[in-house]
Every structure is written in C-alpha cells, then in structure tokens.
Amino acid sequence: MNLESASLAAKALERSKSHSIEVLDTVTRYWSYPSSNPKAKVIIFIHGYRGNHHGLEAIAGALDDFHVIIPDLPGFGESTPFAGQHSIESYAKWLGAFIAKLTPKQKPILLGHSFGSIVCSAFASQSDQIELLILENPVSAPALKGPNALVTKIAQSFFNLAGALPLKQGEWLLKSWPMVRGMSIIMTKSWNRELRKWVHAQHDANFNDFANRRVAIEGYNASISNNVSDYAAEFKVPTLLIIGDRDDITSPKQQFAMALKLNVPHSISQHMGVGHLTHYEIPKEVAEAIRKFVSQHEVGE
C-alpha cells in the first residue's frame, strides 16, 4: 500500500527497539525509536484508550530527528494491569514513575493523545519532570457534553451491559466487530478509500488489545469521568494543543474554551477536515506542528 501514513508507521517500526521494566506494580513494555542524532530531544508518547503503542507509530516515523519513546499503558498492549483500579490518578502516578525509571539526561517532552491527553494533563498539573507538554486531540470537556453526546450515552449503556453479562459474553461484546468497526467509521473523516481501509485495519488489529474486561470498563469510566479542563489551570510548562476541526469527542469550541484556562505559554495547531484521528490521518502534519512548537521554545536557551 503506497500510503504516507502506512509508510511512516513502517519507517518507525524499522528503527524500533522493545524494552520491559517494572513500574509500580506493573510490567511495563515500551518501545524506543532512536534518532541518528545522539543529542536529539526525547519525546514520550502516551496512547489513547483501548489502543497500544502502534497507534502513534506513524508520528514517530515522521519524527526521526527526535528520540521517541512509546509505552503500552498498564492493562493495554503488552503491559500488565494495575492490581487496583485503572483510574486517571493511577495512570498519572504510573507515568511519573515510568519517566523516573527512564532516568533521562534531560527533561523529556510529553505528548498524550485522546485518553492519553487526560493522563498527561493529570500528571503535568502536579509534576516538573517534563520540558514541554503536547496534547493531541485533547479530551477537553465532559464526554456527555461533547458533539456526539448521544453516541457517548449509547456507549455508556453498552459498557454497562458488557459489565453485567457473564465474563465470556461480556468480553465478546466489548471486542465485537460491529462495535470496533462502527467507532472506526464514525471517527475517520478522510474520504481517501485507501487511507480509510488502513485506519480500519489499524483499529481491527489494535483496538481490542486490552488485558481483560475489568481494564476495559475501568478505563472507559475513567475516560468519561475526567477531562483536560480539570487540570489545565495547573500546567507548569508551555503547552501545544493539536486539534481537528471535525473532532467528534471534543469540539474545537470546547478545546478553545479549555485553552483559556491555561496559565502557561501555549499554542493551538488546528487542522481542517480531520477529526479525532489526527495520529492516523495526518501524522506528517502533526509531526511538523510538534517540530515547530519545540523549535519556538528553544529560542534563547
């Protein structure tokens, strides 16, 4: 498939190295994508709900001038679950411990996509371990007040049903093809047939990569019970918001309203014709926005 997004993801895969460390009570698996420049800045990506590290690899492929690190969140991909609840508080605590375990020589840049934006925001509101914060498709308002509030209510009922059913049937429902493909169709905005096909294939391969029903339901409840606005006023470092003008999870209006709460230097990179899947649909443009933002904050160092 001669497709830029797929090519960039493949490019990242070629330079990836897998790692495993113990963080709190989890075995955390993560992948590094080293730059050929030994002095390159380190940027850590935190993926979204029900995803894994593969979801952000296309951006990593476009950022070969950075040392990129992407973990699987506890309970997702190849990382083991928490013994306790999979809450935003637990993930934020884990993120601080993960960064500390990496013992970086310089403060890393932190990027969170979707659910990852909430995790990174909770962490960034209470930590000075990072140099810059980047929120890609940030979940900036309560889910039940987003542009697709009705879909959220339906999804909430769906997860409640999955939790009430016997374990085997509940897990089958959570992983059912109509559910995965339906979400993929709703969120993909490009009309490029090959790109849509690739995005759907990515969701088919990675969207059910969670450890068990408990992880999936607790993670979902965390995603709709918290949002970036809860933490924005407490950010301590310059922040970049990368948004799509057709985002179904949080509208641009809600994202701009959240930005008004920021008490740190910040920038907004808005992209037209794309929604919540900027990491799949426009990874090269996302990488350029990141590169520009980082460059702006290197001036005068």
Backbone as CSV, one residue per row, in Angstrom:
resi,resn,N_x,N_y,N_z,CA_x,CA_y,CA_z,C_x,C_y,C_z
1,MET,0.852,-1.187,0.000,0.000,0.000,0.000,0.895,1.245,0.000
2,ASN,0.834,2.017,-1.047,1.648,3.229,-1.148,0.897,4.382,-0.485
3,LEU,0.924,4.398,0.830,0.156,5.353,1.606,1.087,5.992,2.622
4,GLU,1.058,7.335,2.717,2.023,8.026,3.573,1.932,7.576,5.022
5,SER,0.732,7.478,5.583,0.589,7.085,6.990,1.173,5.701,7.230
6,ALA,0.836,4.754,6.349,1.350,3.400,6.492,2.867,3.364,6.323
7,SER,3.377,4.169,5.394,4.821,4.215,5.151,5.566,4.774,6.359
8,LEU,4.994,5.807,6.990,5.627,6.389,8.167,5.617,5.418,9.344
9,ALA,4.504,4.684,9.512,4.443,3.687,10.580,5.488,2.596,10.351
10,ALA,5.638,2.173,9.104,6.638,1.148,8.771,8.044,1.677,9.008
11,LYS,8.253,2.942,8.702,9.561,3.575,8.915,9.915,3.582,10.402
12,ALA,8.930,3.866,11.248,9.163,3.848,12.695,9.495,2.438,13.164
13,LEU,8.756,1.472,12.659,8.959,0.078,13.057,10.380,-0.390,12.765
14,GLU,10.944,0.099,11.676,12.294,-0.295,11.289,13.345,0.132,12.308
15,ARG,13.105,1.228,13.005,14.093,1.705,13.965,13.685,1.461,15.420
16,SER,12.607,0.706,15.623,12.103,0.489,16.975,12.908,-0.564,17.733
17,LYS,12.971,-0.376,19.041,13.605,-1.344,19.948,12.656,-1.563,21.117
18,SER,12.423,-2.804,21.491,11.480,-3.106,22.567,12.208,-3.214,23.910
19,HIS,11.489,-2.838,24.966,12.055,-2.836,26.314,10.972,-3.277,27.302
20,SER,11.414,-3.682,28.490,10.483,-4.092,29.536,11.061,-3.678,30.892
21,ILE,10.267,-2.968,31.699,10.698,-2.578,33.037,9.536,-2.717,34.014
22,GLU,9.852,-2.828,35.288,8.820,-2.850,36.325,8.561,-1.428,36.785
23,VAL,7.303,-1.013,36.716,6.901,0.321,37.166,5.715,0.151,38.107
24,LEU,5.891,0.566,39.364,4.894,0.326,40.410,4.597,-1.174,40.448
25,ASP,3.331,-1.564,40.271,3.034,-2.999,40.330,2.811,-3.602,38.939
26,THR,3.361,-2.960,37.902,3.155,-3.461,36.540,4.477,-3.814,35.876
27,VAL,4.388,-4.701,34.921,5.474,-4.899,33.968,5.116,-4.039,32.766
28,THR,5.851,-2.974,32.575,5.555,-2.014,31.512,6.436,-2.283,30.304
29,ARG,5.789,-2.528,29.196,6.507,-2.720,27.934,6.517,-1.388,27.194
30,TYR,7.682,-1.031,26.652,7.751,0.206,25.880,8.713,0.040,24.720
31,TRP,8.565,0.932,23.753,9.371,0.874,22.535,10.077,2.203,22.348
32,SER,11.353,2.145,21.990,12.106,3.360,21.699,12.372,3.422,20.202
33,TYR,12.394,4.640,19.694,12.616,4.899,18.269,13.744,5.931,18.201
34,PRO,14.992,5.473,18.306,16.119,6.407,18.444,16.398,7.203,17.181
35,SER,16.828,8.445,17.394,17.273,9.293,16.296,18.739,9.005,16.016
36,SER,19.169,9.294,14.802,20.590,9.145,14.465,21.424,10.244,15.125
37,ASN,20.730,11.296,15.607,21.408,12.391,16.299,21.444,12.096,17.796
38,PRO,22.616,11.825,18.375,22.678,11.472,19.800,22.234,12.601,20.726
39,LYS,22.209,13.839,20.220,21.795,14.983,21.032,20.315,15.340,20.850
40,ALA,19.595,14.505,20.125,18.179,14.790,19.869,17.380,14.793,21.163
41,LYS,16.326,15.601,21.189,15.440,15.657,22.352,14.619,14.368,22.458
42,VAL,14.244,14.059,23.690,13.422,12.878,23.963,11.960,13.296,24.054
43,ILE,11.093,12.571,23.354,9.658,12.827,23.434,8.938,11.517,23.740
44,ILE,8.115,11.539,24.767,7.362,10.357,25.197,5.921,10.503,24.743
45,PHE,5.405,9.480,24.057,4.023,9.471,23.584,3.181,8.581,24.506
46,ILE,1.991,9.037,24.857,1.036,8.234,25.624,-0.228,8.052,24.780
47,HIS,-0.525,6.799,24.466,-1.619,6.495,23.530,-2.990,6.592,24.185
48,GLY,-4.017,6.426,23.352,-5.394,6.567,23.795,-6.005,5.285,24.339
49,TYR,-7.250,5.395,24.769,-8.000,4.286,25.350,-8.187,3.163,24.338
50,ARG,-7.976,1.953,24.798,-8.109,0.718,24.010,-7.056,0.592,22.912
51,GLY,-6.124,1.517,22.847,-5.058,1.410,21.862,-3.813,0.786,22.464
52,ASN,-2.720,0.874,21.725,-1.407,0.480,22.219,-0.372,1.353,21.512
53,HIS,0.890,1.037,21.675,1.943,1.898,21.129,1.889,2.022,19.609
54,HIS,1.326,1.020,18.923,1.297,1.056,17.461,0.505,2.257,16.924
55,GLY,-0.481,2.723,17.686,-1.334,3.795,17.199,-0.599,5.093,16.910
56,LEU,0.508,5.333,17.600,1.243,6.588,17.432,2.530,6.417,16.638
57,GLU,2.731,5.245,16.044,3.988,4.994,15.338,4.149,5.810,14.063
58,ALA,3.058,6.152,13.403,3.193,6.949,12.180,3.801,8.314,12.495
59,ILE,3.423,8.900,13.647,4.024,10.177,14.046,5.498,9.974,14.372
60,ALA,5.815,8.884,15.061,7.213,8.575,15.371,8.031,8.444,14.092
61,GLY,7.416,7.859,13.054,8.105,7.708,11.777,8.429,9.031,11.124
62,ALA,7.611,10.046,11.415,7.830,11.381,10.845,8.728,12.245,11.727
63,LEU,9.116,11.712,12.891,9.952,12.463,13.834,11.285,11.758,14.058
64,ASP,11.980,11.443,12.967,13.254,10.735,13.134,14.371,11.634,13.641
65,ASP,14.072,12.924,13.843,15.031,13.832,14.453,14.814,13.947,15.966
66,PHE,13.942,13.100,16.531,13.716,13.003,17.970,13.943,11.566,18.427
67,HIS,14.343,11.411,19.689,14.301,10.098,20.328,12.875,9.917,20.835
68,VAL,12.114,9.018,20.232,10.720,8.808,20.624,10.608,7.555,21.499
69,ILE,9.794,7.641,22.537,9.527,6.509,23.427,8.016,6.361,23.552
70,ILE,7.510,5.154,23.324,6.059,4.915,23.424,5.813,3.667,24.275
71,PRO,5.266,3.819,25.485,4.883,2.645,26.276,3.470,2.188,25.945
72,ASP,3.198,0.932,26.236,1.819,0.467,26.313,1.324,0.812,27.712
73,LEU,0.188,1.489,27.807,-0.373,1.797,29.120,-0.657,0.509,29.894
74,PRO,-0.503,0.512,31.212,-0.830,-0.674,32.006,-2.229,-1.203,31.693
75,GLY,-2.280,-2.504,31.414,-3.547,-3.142,31.067,-3.845,-3.174,29.589
76,PHE,-2.998,-2.506,28.791,-3.194,-2.461,27.348,-1.925,-2.942,26.637
77,GLY,-2.104,-3.443,25.427,-0.954,-3.949,24.694,-0.269,-5.061,25.464
78,GLU,1.039,-4.938,25.648,1.817,-5.977,26.324,2.150,-5.617,27.769
79,SER,1.618,-4.512,28.281,1.857,-4.132,29.675,0.809,-4.765,30.584
80,THR,1.237,-5.211,31.760,0.308,-5.872,32.676,-0.570,-4.848,33.391
81,PRO,-1.746,-5.259,33.865,-2.673,-4.321,34.516,-2.201,-3.906,35.911
82,PHE,-2.821,-2.844,36.427,-2.667,-2.497,37.834,-3.401,-3.547,38.679
83,ALA,-2.925,-3.753,39.882,-3.669,-4.601,40.809,-4.947,-3.891,41.237
84,GLY,-4.849,-2.562,41.365,-6.009,-1.760,41.749,-6.725,-1.180,40.551
85,GLN,-7.445,-0.100,40.790,-8.304,0.481,39.763,-7.508,1.192,38.672
86,HIS,-8.018,1.113,37.453,-7.403,1.791,36.311,-8.033,3.179,36.167
87,SER,-7.614,4.060,37.059,-8.146,5.415,37.121,-7.127,6.392,36.554
88,ILE,-7.561,7.621,36.303,-6.626,8.655,35.834,-5.544,8.888,36.890
89,GLU,-5.922,8.884,38.150,-4.946,9.076,39.233,-3.875,7.983,39.193
90,SER,-4.293,6.730,38.970,-3.335,5.628,38.922,-2.403,5.764,37.722
91,TYR,-2.968,6.138,36.566,-2.144,6.288,35.366,-1.176,7.462,35.491
92,ALA,-1.609,8.557,36.116,-0.720,9.704,36.301,0.439,9.354,37.230
93,LYS,0.139,8.617,38.289,1.186,8.169,39.211,2.164,7.245,38.496
94,TRP,1.609,6.318,37.695,2.456,5.406,36.917,3.348,6.188,35.954
95,LEU,2.812,7.219,35.295,3.582,7.971,34.316,4.785,8.641,34.975
96,GLY,4.594,9.223,36.147,5.710,9.837,36.857,6.784,8.818,37.193
97,ALA,6.347,7.632,37.641,7.300,6.579,37.983,8.006,6.042,36.739
98,PHE,7.272,5.973,35.628,7.862,5.499,34.370,8.963,6.449,33.898
99,ILE,8.684,7.741,33.914,9.683,8.723,33.487,10.909,8.661,34.398
100,ALA,10.677,8.532,35.693,11.794,8.435,36.633,12.648,7.206,36.353
101,LYS,12.011,6.085,36.020,12.739,4.846,35.720,13.604,4.984,34.475
102,LEU,13.171,5.812,33.536,13.944,6.007,32.302,15.236,6.771,32.576
103,THR,15.296,7.463,33.690,16.437,8.308,34.071,16.980,9.123,32.892
104,PRO,16.125,9.943,32.280,16.583,10.731,31.127,17.628,11.778,31.532
105,LYS,18.581,12.037,30.625,19.628,13.030,30.893,19.072,14.447,30.818
106,GLN,17.960,14.602,30.120,17.290,15.894,30.008,15.804,15.673,30.238
107,LYS,15.105,16.703,30.635,13.661,16.564,30.813,13.027,16.239,29.468
108,PRO,12.193,15.204,29.396,11.565,14.858,28.126,10.381,15.758,27.804
109,ILE,10.007,15.743,26.550,8.754,16.347,26.091,7.692,15.266,26.217
110,LEU,6.484,15.630,26.575,5.419,14.647,26.781,4.249,14.937,25.857
111,LEU,3.799,13.911,25.147,2.625,14.023,24.265,1.593,12.976,24.656
112,GLY,0.347,13.411,24.777,-0.742,12.481,25.035,-1.836,12.644,24.001
113,HIS,-2.329,11.515,23.485,-3.428,11.549,22.513,-4.714,11.047,23.166
114,SER,-5.810,11.783,23.002,-7.142,11.362,23.440,-7.141,11.025,24.934
115,PHE,-7.431,9.783,25.310,-7.371,9.369,26.714,-5.995,9.677,27.298
116,GLY,-4.967,9.499,26.476,-3.615,9.831,26.914,-3.460,11.300,27.249
117,SER,-4.264,12.165,26.613,-4.190,13.598,26.928,-4.679,13.866,28.346
118,ILE,-5.654,13.094,28.817,-6.150,13.259,30.184,-5.089,12.781,31.176
119,VAL,-4.499,11.629,30.891,-3.441,11.086,31.747,-2.282,12.079,31.847
120,CYS,-1.842,12.586,30.697,-0.716,13.527,30.679,-1.070,14.832,31.385
121,SER,-2.312,15.269,31.267,-2.737,16.505,31.918,-2.750,16.351,33.434
122,ALA,-3.270,15.226,33.909,-3.276,14.985,35.352,-1.849,14.968,35.885
123,PHE,-0.962,14.332,35.146,0.446,14.266,35.538,1.095,15.645,35.481
124,ALA,0.877,16.367,34.369,1.530,17.664,34.165,1.062,18.721,35.151
125,SER,-0.116,18.530,35.732,-0.640,19.507,36.686,0.066,19.429,38.036
126,GLN,0.838,18.360,38.242,1.459,18.179,39.559,2.935,17.818,39.500
127,SER,3.544,17.879,38.310,4.927,17.439,38.171,5.775,18.452,37.415
128,ASP,7.063,18.470,37.720,8.013,19.294,36.972,9.045,18.422,36.252
129,GLN,8.642,17.185,35.913,9.559,16.234,35.283,9.697,16.420,33.774
130,ILE,8.881,17.287,33.174,8.888,17.426,31.720,9.261,18.840,31.298
131,GLU,9.706,18.953,30.047,10.099,20.248,29.496,8.932,20.949,28.814
132,LEU,8.164,20.193,28.028,7.036,20.728,27.269,5.909,19.706,27.289
133,LEU,4.681,20.177,27.079,3.509,19.310,27.040,2.789,19.494,25.712
134,ILE,2.442,18.369,25.072,1.692,18.404,23.812,0.453,17.530,23.970
135,LEU,-0.706,18.100,23.708,-1.961,17.368,23.819,-2.581,17.256,22.438
136,GLU,-2.635,16.043,21.936,-3.167,15.779,20.595,-4.600,15.278,20.711
137,ASN,-5.525,15.981,20.067,-6.951,15.690,20.210,-7.323,15.578,21.691
138,PRO,-7.019,16.631,22.467,-7.289,16.560,23.906,-8.779,16.446,24.208
139,VAL,-9.099,15.588,25.157,-10.479,15.448,25.629,-10.691,16.576,26.632
140,SER,-11.262,17.687,26.149,-11.222,18.946,26.891,-12.493,19.290,27.632
141,ALA,-13.506,18.442,27.554,-14.786,18.713,28.212,-15.426,17.380,28.580
142,PRO,-16.396,17.383,29.494,-17.074,16.128,29.841,-17.635,15.431,28.609
143,ALA,-17.454,14.107,28.551,-17.866,13.354,27.364,-19.341,13.519,27.040
144,LEU,-20.164,13.631,28.079,-21.608,13.740,27.855,-22.023,15.136,27.389
145,LYS,-21.041,16.050,27.242,-21.317,17.373,26.701,-20.595,17.609,25.384
146,GLY,-20.017,16.546,24.822,-19.304,16.650,23.556,-20.261,16.691,22.381
147,PRO,-19.723,16.874,21.145,-20.580,16.968,19.962,-21.336,15.684,19.664
148,ASN,-20.862,14.558,20.191,-21.553,13.288,19.996,-22.028,12.734,21.329
149,ALA,-22.686,13.584,22.118,-23.138,13.183,23.451,-24.071,11.974,23.391
150,LEU,-24.916,11.909,22.356,-25.847,10.784,22.228,-25.081,9.482,22.029
151,VAL,-24.056,9.519,21.189,-23.231,8.330,20.970,-22.554,7.915,22.269
152,THR,-22.105,8.905,23.065,-21.466,8.611,24.346,-22.439,7.917,25.285
153,LYS,-23.693,8.389,25.308,-24.698,7.765,26.166,-24.972,6.322,25.733
154,ILE,-25.007,6.098,24.427,-25.211,4.736,23.906,-24.026,3.857,24.302
155,ALA,-22.814,4.402,24.149,-21.606,3.657,24.507,-21.596,3.326,25.993
156,GLN,-22.063,4.278,26.814,-22.103,4.061,28.257,-23.032,2.886,28.588
157,SER,-24.181,2.837,27.929,-25.113,1.724,28.131,-24.496,0.410,27.664
158,PHE,-23.755,0.486,26.564,-23.074,-0.684,26.009,-22.069,-1.250,27.019
159,PHE,-21.265,-0.375,27.630,-20.266,-0.825,28.601,-20.932,-1.341,29.873
160,ASN,-22.032,-0.723,30.270,-22.770,-1.225,31.434,-23.278,-2.634,31.178
161,LEU,-23.790,-2.875,29.973,-24.271,-4.207,29.607,-23.125,-5.210,29.597
162,ALA,-21.983,-4.795,29.023,-20.817,-5.692,28.954,-20.343,-6.079,30.344
163,GLY,-20.489,-5.149,31.290,-20.078,-5.447,32.656,-21.063,-6.323,33.406
164,ALA,-22.337,-6.285,33.005,-23.376,-7.057,33.694,-23.460,-8.498,33.197
165,LEU,-23.038,-8.727,31.965,-23.106,-10.075,31.388,-22.077,-11.001,32.032
166,PRO,-22.261,-12.326,31.918,-21.206,-13.256,32.334,-19.895,-12.911,31.616
167,LEU,-18.761,-13.248,32.239,-17.455,-12.801,31.762,-17.224,-13.080,30.282
168,LYS,-17.458,-14.289,29.843,-17.173,-14.660,28.452,-18.007,-13.828,27.480
169,GLN,-19.308,-13.718,27.745,-20.182,-12.940,26.869,-19.860,-11.445,26.939
170,GLY,-19.492,-10.969,28.140,-19.150,-9.558,28.289,-17.913,-9.188,27.494
171,GLU,-16.878,-10.026,27.550,-15.660,-9.748,26.786,-15.920,-9.858,25.289
172,TRP,-16.767,-10.804,24.890,-17.105,-10.924,23.465,-17.776,-9.649,22.977
173,LEU,-18.691,-9.117,23.793,-19.404,-7.901,23.399,-18.440,-6.729,23.250
174,LEU,-17.517,-6.585,24.181,-16.547,-5.491,24.131,-15.669,-5.563,22.884
175,LYS,-15.395,-6.788,22.443,-14.492,-6.970,21.302,-15.231,-7.224,19.984
176,SER,-16.528,-7.094,19.993,-17.318,-7.439,18.807,-16.956,-6.547,17.616
177,TRP,-16.927,-7.151,16.434,-16.524,-6.435,15.226,-17.424,-5.236,14.921
178,PRO,-18.762,-5.346,15.045,-19.599,-4.175,14.747,-19.260,-2.979,15.634
179,MET,-18.917,-3.244,16.904,-18.585,-2.157,17.815,-17.288,-1.471,17.370
180,VAL,-16.257,-2.273,17.080,-14.956,-1.721,16.674,-15.067,-0.997,15.339
181,ARG,-15.686,-1.627,14.359,-15.792,-1.008,13.039,-16.705,0.216,13.068
182,GLY,-17.766,0.161,13.871,-18.665,1.307,13.960,-17.942,2.540,14.472
183,MET,-17.133,2.382,15.530,-16.373,3.514,16.056,-15.376,4.027,15.033
184,SER,-14.750,3.112,14.321,-13.752,3.495,13.322,-14.391,4.298,12.196
185,ILE,-15.565,3.878,11.755,-16.268,4.579,10.681,-16.673,5.979,11.131
186,ILE,-17.179,6.099,12.360,-17.621,7.404,12.870,-16.453,8.381,12.970
187,MET,-15.305,7.907,13.446,-14.188,8.814,13.734,-13.312,9.135,12.527
188,THR,-13.304,8.272,11.512,-12.469,8.520,10.331,-13.170,9.528,9.425
189,LYS,-12.495,10.631,9.130,-13.122,11.702,8.350,-12.634,11.756,6.901
190,SER,-11.474,11.188,6.630,-10.952,11.219,5.262,-11.831,10.387,4.328
191,TRP,-11.960,10.882,3.085,-12.693,10.120,2.075,-11.742,9.364,1.153
192,ASN,-10.452,9.404,1.472,-9.478,8.605,0.726,-9.712,7.132,1.050
193,ARG,-10.107,6.367,0.046,-10.502,4.978,0.283,-9.375,4.139,0.877
194,GLU,-8.160,4.334,0.379,-7.026,3.552,0.877,-6.691,3.923,2.318
195,LEU,-6.774,5.208,2.624,-6.493,5.634,3.991,-7.547,5.093,4.951
196,ARG,-8.819,5.173,4.566,-9.880,4.638,5.423,-9.678,3.147,5.661
197,LYS,-9.297,2.440,4.627,-9.054,0.997,4.744,-7.931,0.721,5.737
198,TRP,-6.872,1.527,5.664,-5.733,1.343,6.564,-6.116,1.669,8.005
199,VAL,-6.867,2.754,8.211,-7.307,3.123,9.562,-8.171,2.019,10.159
200,HIS,-9.105,1.493,9.378,-9.959,0.407,9.871,-9.114,-0.816,10.232
201,ALA,-8.109,-1.115,9.430,-7.223,-2.254,9.710,-6.446,-2.037,11.008
202,GLN,-6.025,-0.774,11.243,-5.326,-0.464,12.495,-6.234,-0.683,13.699
203,HIS,-7.479,-0.263,13.595,-8.414,-0.477,14.701,-8.712,-1.965,14.876
204,ASP,-8.886,-2.687,13.780,-9.141,-4.126,13.877,-7.999,-4.832,14.603
205,ALA,-6.769,-4.407,14.331,-5.584,-5.068,14.881,-5.298,-4.675,16.326
206,ASN,-5.641,-3.439,16.694,-5.150,-2.915,17.978,-6.214,-2.475,18.977
207,PHE,-7.447,-2.299,18.546,-8.456,-1.688,19.405,-8.952,-2.620,20.502
208,ASN,-8.714,-3.919,20.347,-9.131,-4.886,21.364,-7.954,-5.413,22.167
209,ASP,-6.862,-4.657,22.177,-5.641,-5.115,22.829,-5.610,-4.685,24.294
210,PHE,-6.624,-5.135,25.048,-6.659,-4.875,26.483,-6.634,-6.202,27.236
211,ALA,-6.177,-6.155,28.500,-5.899,-7.388,29.231,-7.155,-8.178,29.582
212,ASN,-8.197,-7.473,29.995,-9.412,-8.159,30.423,-10.575,-7.171,30.511
213,ARG,-11.734,-7.676,30.837,-12.939,-6.840,30.887,-12.807,-5.738,31.940
214,ARG,-12.225,-6.052,33.085,-12.080,-5.051,34.145,-11.287,-3.836,33.663
215,VAL,-10.188,-4.084,32.975,-9.363,-2.990,32.445,-10.176,-2.129,31.487
216,ALA,-10.897,-2.795,30.564,-11.663,-2.061,29.549,-12.745,-1.186,30.181
217,ILE,-13.464,-1.727,31.144,-14.571,-0.975,31.747,-14.055,0.125,32.668
218,GLU,-13.036,-0.176,33.477,-12.482,0.856,34.358,-11.846,1.977,33.541
219,GLY,-11.157,1.616,32.476,-10.549,2.629,31.614,-11.599,3.505,30.958
220,TYR,-12.685,2.889,30.512,-13.757,3.671,29.889,-14.374,4.633,30.903
221,ASN,-14.658,4.140,32.100,-15.253,5.003,33.122,-14.320,6.164,33.466
222,ALA,-13.023,5.893,33.498,-12.049,6.966,33.756,-12.080,7.991,32.629
223,SER,-12.257,7.514,31.396,-12.217,8.415,30.236,-13.407,9.361,30.184
224,ILE,-14.546,8.946,30.716,-15.729,9.814,30.668,-15.946,10.576,31.970
225,SER,-15.142,10.275,32.988,-15.299,10.928,34.288,-14.289,12.046,34.509
226,ASN,-13.320,12.154,33.597,-12.265,13.157,33.720,-12.021,13.794,32.363
227,ASN,-11.471,15.018,32.367,-11.094,15.658,31.110,-9.979,16.671,31.366
228,VAL,-9.367,17.142,30.305,-8.200,18.020,30.409,-8.522,19.309,31.167
229,SER,-9.737,19.827,31.010,-10.114,21.071,31.688,-9.983,20.972,33.204
230,ASP,-10.098,19.763,33.740,-9.976,19.580,35.180,-8.586,19.961,35.683
231,TYR,-7.588,19.916,34.796,-6.193,20.086,35.207,-5.489,21.278,34.545
232,ALA,-6.105,21.859,33.516,-5.422,22.827,32.653,-4.833,24.014,33.406
233,ALA,-5.531,24.518,34.403,-5.065,25.717,35.112,-3.785,25.472,35.894
234,GLU,-3.445,24.192,36.113,-2.277,23.861,36.933,-1.066,23.426,36.113
235,PHE,-1.148,23.501,34.796,0.014,23.127,33.981,1.197,24.022,34.327
236,LYS,2.390,23.452,34.252,3.590,24.180,34.663,4.550,24.452,33.510
237,VAL,4.262,23.935,32.313,5.187,24.089,31.187,4.420,24.549,29.944
238,PRO,5.126,25.152,28.971,4.465,25.531,27.713,3.736,24.338,27.090
239,THR,2.587,24.626,26.511,1.687,23.556,26.052,1.219,23.806,24.627
240,LEU,1.198,22.725,23.845,0.665,22.766,22.478,-0.596,21.917,22.401
241,LEU,-1.643,22.477,21.812,-2.870,21.721,21.548,-2.943,21.447,20.055
242,ILE,-3.087,20.183,19.684,-3.257,19.790,18.279,-4.687,19.290,18.133
243,ILE,-5.487,19.986,17.338,-6.914,19.649,17.262,-7.368,19.499,15.809
244,GLY,-8.431,18.709,15.648,-9.073,18.559,14.344,-10.397,19.283,14.359
245,ASP,-10.724,19.967,13.286,-11.947,20.781,13.286,-13.223,19.948,13.221
246,ARG,-13.070,18.622,12.985,-14.257,17.751,12.920,-14.227,16.688,14.029
247,ASP,-13.602,17.028,15.145,-13.477,16.076,16.253,-14.847,15.766,16.851
248,ASP,-15.190,14.476,16.928,-16.476,14.051,17.476,-16.454,13.905,18.992
249,ILE,-15.266,13.864,19.591,-15.165,13.653,21.034,-15.248,14.985,21.779
250,THR,-14.459,15.961,21.344,-14.492,17.312,21.910,-14.459,18.304,20.755
251,SER,-15.398,19.213,20.701,-15.469,20.165,19.594,-14.353,21.202,19.697
252,PRO,-13.951,21.822,18.565,-12.964,22.908,18.616,-13.386,24.018,19.587
253,LYS,-14.683,24.334,19.634,-15.175,25.369,20.557,-14.834,25.005,22.000
254,GLN,-15.029,23.745,22.351,-14.721,23.292,23.711,-13.214,23.292,23.964
255,GLN,-12.451,22.985,22.922,-10.994,22.962,23.083,-10.450,24.376,23.270
256,PHE,-10.971,25.331,22.509,-10.543,26.723,22.674,-10.965,27.250,24.054
257,ALA,-12.129,26.838,24.535,-12.574,27.253,25.870,-11.632,26.703,26.940
258,MET,-11.196,25.463,26.774,-10.229,24.885,27.705,-8.924,25.655,27.690
259,ALA,-8.497,26.084,26.495,-7.227,26.810,26.366,-7.226,28.101,27.174
260,LEU,-8.397,28.688,27.385,-8.486,29.924,28.157,-8.097,29.714,29.623
261,LYS,-8.113,28.473,30.072,-7.751,28.170,31.458,-6.246,28.057,31.667
262,LEU,-5.498,27.970,30.564,-4.056,27.762,30.672,-3.357,29.010,31.186
263,ASN,-2.493,28.825,32.151,-1.713,29.923,32.718,-0.240,29.831,32.324
264,VAL,0.024,29.126,31.240,1.378,28.962,30.718,1.363,29.353,29.241
265,PRO,2.527,29.670,28.651,2.552,29.937,27.206,1.994,28.729,26.452
266,HIS,1.156,28.992,25.458,0.555,27.870,24.736,0.271,28.238,23.283
267,SER,0.173,27.205,22.474,-0.136,27.354,21.050,-1.226,26.360,20.684
268,ILE,-1.981,26.694,19.626,-3.009,25.788,19.109,-2.741,25.543,17.633
269,SER,-2.650,24.280,17.260,-2.468,23.890,15.863,-3.742,23.187,15.412
270,GLN,-4.585,23.907,14.670,-5.864,23.352,14.231,-5.754,22.863,12.794
271,HIS,-6.317,21.683,12.545,-6.228,21.066,11.221,-7.633,20.825,10.675
272,MET,-7.846,21.228,9.439,-9.173,21.177,8.837,-9.424,19.834,8.157
273,GLY,-10.672,19.399,8.207,-11.074,18.186,7.503,-10.712,16.895,8.198
274,VAL,-10.252,16.997,9.430,-9.872,15.802,10.185,-10.504,15.890,11.568
275,GLY,-10.727,14.750,12.186,-11.357,14.735,13.492,-10.438,14.248,14.589
276,HIS,-10.826,13.160,15.244,-10.123,12.665,16.430,-8.932,11.771,16.086
277,LEU,-8.761,11.465,14.817,-7.721,10.514,14.419,-6.566,11.193,13.686
278,THR,-6.122,12.329,14.185,-5.006,13.026,13.541,-3.757,12.150,13.488
279,HIS,-3.599,11.261,14.474,-2.413,10.394,14.509,-2.389,9.396,13.356
280,TYR,-3.552,9.064,12.830,-3.642,8.160,11.683,-3.759,8.919,10.355
281,GLU,-4.568,9.975,10.355,-4.915,10.627,9.090,-3.901,11.666,8.629
282,ILE,-3.262,12.367,9.573,-2.301,13.413,9.171,-1.041,13.377,10.046
283,PRO,-0.382,12.231,10.183,0.776,12.150,11.080,1.926,13.077,10.697
284,LYS,2.120,13.319,9.389,3.200,14.205,8.960,2.931,15.633,9.409
285,GLU,1.681,16.088,9.283,1.318,17.434,9.716,1.424,17.573,11.230
286,VAL,1.049,16.521,11.947,1.190,16.527,13.408,2.660,16.658,13.789
287,ALA,3.518,15.891,13.111,4.958,15.951,13.380,5.510,17.344,13.124
288,GLU,5.048,17.994,12.058,5.517,19.346,11.747,5.077,20.342,12.813
289,ALA,3.860,20.174,13.319,3.371,21.060,14.385,4.213,20.876,15.652
290,ILE,4.562,19.632,15.958,5.411,19.346,17.116,6.783,19.978,16.938
291,ARG,7.351,19.775,15.777,8.701,20.285,15.481,8.729,21.818,15.598
292,LYS,7.712,22.464,15.060,7.636,23.930,15.106,7.515,24.419,16.546
293,PHE,6.671,23.772,17.329,6.459,24.150,18.727,7.745,24.002,19.544
294,VAL,8.415,22.878,19.380,9.668,22.646,20.107,10.707,23.666,19.720
295,SER,10.792,23.949,18.433,11.766,24.941,17.934,11.501,26.316,18.537
296,GLN,10.253,26.701,18.644,9.890,28.001,19.210,10.358,28.155,20.642
297,HIS,10.378,27.042,21.363,10.754,27.106,22.774,12.225,26.783,23.010
298,GLU,12.983,26.650,21.931,14.434,26.529,22.043,15.118,27.890,21.921
299,VAL,14.410,28.865,21.413,14.970,30.204,21.223,15.379,30.812,22.571
300,GLY,16.603,31.291,22.634,17.083,31.961,23.836,17.664,31.023,24.866
301,GLU,17.673,29.679,24.572,18.259,28.758,25.524,19.779,28.898,25.569
